[in-house]
Amino acid sequence: MRQVKALVLTGYGLNCDYETDYSLRLAGAQSRRIHINQFITGKENSFKARLQDYHILVLGGGFSWADDHGAGVLMASKMKHHLGEEIDRFIREGKLIIGICNGFQALINLGLLPGFENRYRERHAAITYNDSGNFIDAWVNLKVNENSPCVFTKGLSTLELPVRHGEGKVYGADHVIRQLTANHQVVLQYAAEDGNLARGQWPFNPNGSLEDIAGICDPSGRIFGLMPHPEAYNHYTNHPDWTLRKEALIRQGKQFTSEEGEGIKIFRNAVAYFRN
Amino acid sequence: MPSRLEIKLKQDLFDAEGAGIRRKAREYFGFKVEEIRVIRVLTLDADFSPAQLEQIQTEIFTNPVTEESSYSPIAEAFDWLIWVGFRPGVRDTGGSTAAEAVEDLLGMRLGPDQAIYTSKLYEIRGDLSENEVRKIATHLFANELIQQWRIYSRDDWNIQEGIGFLVPKVVLDHKPKVHTLPIRSDEELTRISTERNLALQQRDIPVIRQYFLREDVRKERQAVGLDLPTDVELEYISQARSDHCNHNTFRGLFRYHDISTGHKEIVDNLFKTCIEAPTLEIKAEKEWVISVLWDNAGVARFDDDHYYVITGETHNSPSNMEAYGGAITGIVGIYRDPMGTGKGSKLILGLYGYCVGHRDYGGELMPHLHPRRLLDGIIEGVRDGGNKSGIPTPYGLVLFDQSYLGKCLVFVTALGIMPARVGNESSHRKTTFPGDLIIMSGGKVGKDGIHGVTAASETYSEHTPAGHVQIGDPYTQKKMHDFLLEARDEELISFITDNGGGGLSSSIGESARFSNGCRVDLDKVPLKYDGLDQWEIWVSESQERMTIAIRPEHLERFMELSAKHAVESTFIGEYNDSGYLKLDYRGKTCAYIKMDLLESDFPQWEFDAEWTSPSLRGLTEPVLSEPVDHGALLRAILSRPNICARNWIARQYDHEVQGGSVIKPLVGKRRDIPSDASVVRPILDSKKGLAVSQAMNPFYSVIDTYHMAAATIDEAVRKTLAVGGDPHHLAGVDNFCWPTIEYDPEKNPDGKYKAAQLVRANWALRDCCLDYGIPLLSGKDSMYIDGNLEGPFGERRKVSGLPTLLFTVTSLINDIARCVTLDAKFPGDLVYVLGETRNELGGSEYYQLMESLGLHVPEVDPEKLWPHYVALHRAIQEGLVSSCHAVSRGGLAVHLALVSMAGELGLDIRLPLIPGAHGLTVSQILYSESCGRFVVTVPPERREGFDKIFSGLNIEQVGIVTESPSLSIRDENGHAIIEEDLFELKEAWKRPFEGLT
């Protein structure tokens, strides 16, 4: 079977790298955590890494450069100036990029998302402060757009994941949001408990995101950004209701069929994309 | 020529930060603020070309979708403007990350005199007077200890100049100089100590003088060009001998006298007798206790391949002065302890505990910060410190009491994990060898934290660094954390420790004891700004620094890794076996002290401790008839500040990062009820879990601190057992916060009683730890939790915090699939109460509501309780338990309500069936806070197995879980004593803080 190689960026205040790396390995990828500077360092040394050696690039969660000047802003600036061309090549070669939380914010600021008409340097959307004005950690219900070209969400219709952010409100001018919707680039939307869209209602939509947007992809579906954290649902015990579900199953004479958390499906889809 | 970039959200975008401040201004002060919008200001103190400025503006700092910006003032349509910026020398992370980004963008380096500073400008619209605006500036925005502010009305705003160019640059017009200090007499040294804020202990002064006057010492000193002690040396000794570093109080001699019985006893050293001795005794029995009592944190075995590391401390005084800065410095600081334990561990958890005055305090005393503002700041500080470090903060406690108005308490606890072996060695071992290099990694050194308290009273000039109140920087530290783990795994580290209290003076002073000597070039230490005296470099407490010992052959690789992680590391000296600590500055020696000086016989501190029993103090049970409306009473208790929902705090803290969350801080059907304990899976491919919980019960201290401590330990133990913790692996961390115990007829007339309280609490600690088999992996004491608050007539009133013990318990979970939460799961499940309820309402929430204290404080009998705990563990391990909850503050009524509210299912309870109910009044059964109790639910089909395990123990099935959403508690005739809709109970429980997010 073909070896699918993934890399998770680290350094400068990024975190979530261990569990993201773990999730990718669970999904069957050969994954590595690599410091941003390993791609940037000019001279050849033992650290030197090359983007082109990987299939999946993950910009994970965290607080890159402390998020002091807007979440993901300085990370995007760093990547644009040092890795712009390599990223362009990575995209041209049909590889996959996923940005989770801080990584999503960076992808938006880089312009890789929404990437209308494959123009990957233009900033059309923004991710700004939660309407509540504060950081929130909460599990959310997500509705998956089954018509979206997104490679990562194939076969999924709903998903529950945790969000953990102070800046998660996806914002864009009306025409941008319309275009995103029309292109089926809106991949994930916050939903209420009944599965219908949250329609801005807190806490189901935890940040006031326009059109309840929780994640978008580029027109090709190969670049994906989302605020919720799939890597934080890597085991069934991550789910907030697992003790209740366990009791319910026992009383039906059943048990959990898999140890794996639902979030891993996102990464499995990415790996499958290269295997099939 | 500096430039100033102003950035704001486009006018049609909702300004969440501004809206939050507006809400506070209206809620706190009732001001008619219509709108507040925020302008971010970057002051670039460097020369950039117009093209560069444009690049900086458009390519980095302005989001074209949401923001607009200008190098000219952009405030418009306001009634008032408030500008808030940092004072010189205050940590401005935003300024340094901005500089980093600009340097990267332009491919240049800013010079030593160039910098970027952040500040904020608030546009305020509304009909407000100048005094009201001033109040918003000082009571919402700026803390004058770290910030400066200005206000502008619409009329006096200069549209061209705006705020001008406010550059908070530190300029010290000072040439570093070493002073020698005369020590002709004890009196002279005492005077010098006072004048220079050395804070030398009076008892230590003769010992210090004797040392410097010794003939052999003088001869050796002359050989290196020294004679009388230098200020560097005396500062070093003062730091090393401080109560903070040396625990002089706990190591003191207590003359304990029980007035009621006449019993007298000399207690020589609480640390040795009540902490060290029991812990060593338990360590000898439990192979999982790996390293205790010497390192920055304790170490215990997690599994064959991993150790976990834990410690806790407080950051009270700084938080009391500047809540946000103090709290973030506290949490970020405690994270350095596990990083500096053994060869270094990866941080996996942070916990918090806050004790503050009531949030709605309206009394006439004037604390430096109102409790509401104080608590907000503390919460935000720990939030940013934890979240930005990528470390989950899944557990914490909050307690409101008037006594903490004098000084708030901010407890922070940190856990780490490390591989059991680094190379061929157990990872908990570390030492320094002669020839090892001394490296300082992390931040630079400034005047931070030097003589904290006294510096606060100095007068400010425009460029005086306000360094005594610090703001922790999780970003810098996170980079260092990642770097050090990599260096550890490459086996580059011989020894590592953090720079906290005492700075290099402690970290190098202590690490050099292993090799028995060191030499340091103080001039090599990187500084934030010029002009620091040698002694300041040596004792500065600038944050985010670690001291590391490495072999010379590892230097190159170490520095390479450091550069990769963008971490500053500097080689500043080397360890040796000279028997001396030697400090040089530009080739000239400024300190030369024998390593064993600090081990010499410094006099022990001594305290008189006088205990008067509660009844002799006149405490009695209150005279109270039975309440008639227990439903209303329960709702009233659920709404009390120390019982009600405080969920807004937990929700701001990332408790999922690192991907191993098993039992979350808030559980139940709506994820809104606080869990007994937190469980994480620190090694993602292992089924093993780590459970941790905390407890504090300072209200019992007012009756008897012995029982306060015992009840607190028992509660923390039960909370970890409730989620599935193993009673054979219970480890503890004790954090004492105590008012001053040194008797003074005027300043501390009840000092002897407070000293006796401390002794008794320690006795309980010793007894319970031995009985439950709890080694104290770590612990700290923080004395002097008193404040002198200004009253309405210009008087100062002393307010002492209640004697407080925060106790943390960790336990292991063999298989996380066995973990249990507290929510009732299914109708028809049987409700059991485990453990006896007794007439123990002293200090209870119920008595507090009745405005009384009482006498019968809960007591713990570990021997009797232990079999219950072992049986409960077995029942949980065998999968017989559907939910489990430890009963604590508020008593059974409150905790049955929590179980019901969590599952959103009713409970039907028969009061007389509750173990111990016979002979008690209804209110005693419902609200007594007796220890040792749990509420457990069990499905009927598992009843037999469950009952068998508990045969012969104090447990009863007292009712069932019902579909109908009500909490029913009935008497022997089936008549309802309480019949409350659980959603109404929940509403009462959530109401007090429901508006907070």
Chai-1 contact restraints between the chains, C-beta under 6 A:
chainA,res_idxA,chainB,res_idxB,connection_type,confidence,min_distance_angstrom,max_distance_angstrom,comment,restraint_id
A,G13,B,Y475,contact,1.0,0.0,6.0,A-B,restraint_1
A,G13,B,K478,contact,1.0,0.0,6.0,A-B,restraint_2
A,N15,B,G390,contact,1.0,0.0,6.0,A-B,restraint_3
A,E19,B,Q658,contact,1.0,0.0,6.0,A-B,restraint_4
A,E19,B,G659,contact,1.0,0.0,6.0,A-B,restraint_5
A,Y22,B,L684,contact,1.0,0.0,6.0,A-B,restraint_6
A,H35,B,K564,contact,1.0,0.0,6.0,A-B,restraint_7
A,N37,B,K564,contact,1.0,0.0,6.0,A-B,restraint_8
A,F47,B,K564,contact,1.0,0.0,6.0,A-B,restraint_9
A,G62,B,G390,contact,1.0,0.0,6.0,A-B,restraint_10
A,F63,B,K388,contact,1.0,0.0,6.0,A-B,restraint_11
A,W65,B,T97,contact,1.0,0.0,6.0,A-B,restraint_12
A,A66,B,T93,contact,1.0,0.0,6.0,A-B,restraint_13
A,A66,B,T97,contact,1.0,0.0,6.0,A-B,restraint_14
A,A66,B,Y475,contact,1.0,0.0,6.0,A-B,restraint_15
A,D68,B,G94,contact,1.0,0.0,6.0,A-B,restraint_16
A,D68,B,T97,contact,1.0,0.0,6.0,A-B,restraint_17
A,H69,B,F61,contact,1.0,0.0,6.0,A-B,restraint_18
A,G70,B,N63,contact,1.0,0.0,6.0,A-B,restraint_19
A,L74,B,A101,contact,1.0,0.0,6.0,A-B,restraint_20
A,S77,B,I60,contact,1.0,0.0,6.0,A-B,restraint_21
A,S77,B,A101,contact,1.0,0.0,6.0,A-B,restraint_22
A,K78,B,D104,contact,1.0,0.0,6.0,A-B,restraint_23
A,R123,B,P64,contact,1.0,0.0,6.0,A-B,restraint_24
A,R123,B,V65,contact,1.0,0.0,6.0,A-B,restraint_25
A,A126,B,N63,contact,1.0,0.0,6.0,A-B,restraint_26
A,A126,B,V65,contact,1.0,0.0,6.0,A-B,restraint_27
A,A126,B,T66,contact,1.0,0.0,6.0,A-B,restraint_28
A,T128,B,T66,contact,1.0,0.0,6.0,A-B,restraint_29
A,Y129,B,A16,contact,1.0,0.0,6.0,A-B,restraint_30
A,D131,B,A16,contact,1.0,0.0,6.0,A-B,restraint_31
A,S132,B,T997,contact,1.0,0.0,6.0,A-B,restraint_32
A,G133,B,A16,contact,1.0,0.0,6.0,A-B,restraint_33
A,G133,B,E17,contact,1.0,0.0,6.0,A-B,restraint_34
A,G133,B,G20,contact,1.0,0.0,6.0,A-B,restraint_35
A,N134,B,Q652,contact,1.0,0.0,6.0,A-B,restraint_36
A,N134,B,T997,contact,1.0,0.0,6.0,A-B,restraint_37
A,F135,B,Q652,contact,1.0,0.0,6.0,A-B,restraint_38
A,I136,B,R651,contact,1.0,0.0,6.0,A-B,restraint_39
A,D137,B,R651,contact,1.0,0.0,6.0,A-B,restraint_40
A,D137,B,D654,contact,1.0,0.0,6.0,A-B,restraint_41
A,D137,B,H655,contact,1.0,0.0,6.0,A-B,restraint_42
A,P162,B,E656,contact,1.0,0.0,6.0,A-B,restraint_43
A,R164,B,D654,contact,1.0,0.0,6.0,A-B,restraint_44
A,R164,B,E656,contact,1.0,0.0,6.0,A-B,restraint_45
A,E231,B,G659,contact,1.0,0.0,6.0,A-B,restraint_46
A,A232,B,E656,contact,1.0,0.0,6.0,A-B,restraint_47
A,A232,B,G659,contact,1.0,0.0,6.0,A-B,restraint_48
A,N234,B,G659,contact,1.0,0.0,6.0,A-B,restraint_49
A,T237,B,V662,contact,1.0,0.0,6.0,A-B,restraint_50
A,T237,B,I816,contact,1.0,0.0,6.0,A-B,restraint_51
A,N238,B,S661,contact,1.0,0.0,6.0,A-B,restraint_52
A,P240,B,K664,contact,1.0,0.0,6.0,A-B,restraint_53
A,P240,B,R671,contact,1.0,0.0,6.0,A-B,restraint_54
A,T243,B,T821,contact,1.0,0.0,6.0,A-B,restraint_55
A,L244,B,K825,contact,1.0,0.0,6.0,A-B,restraint_56
A,E247,B,K825,contact,1.0,0.0,6.0,A-B,restraint_57
A,E247,B,S882,contact,1.0,0.0,6.0,A-B,restraint_58
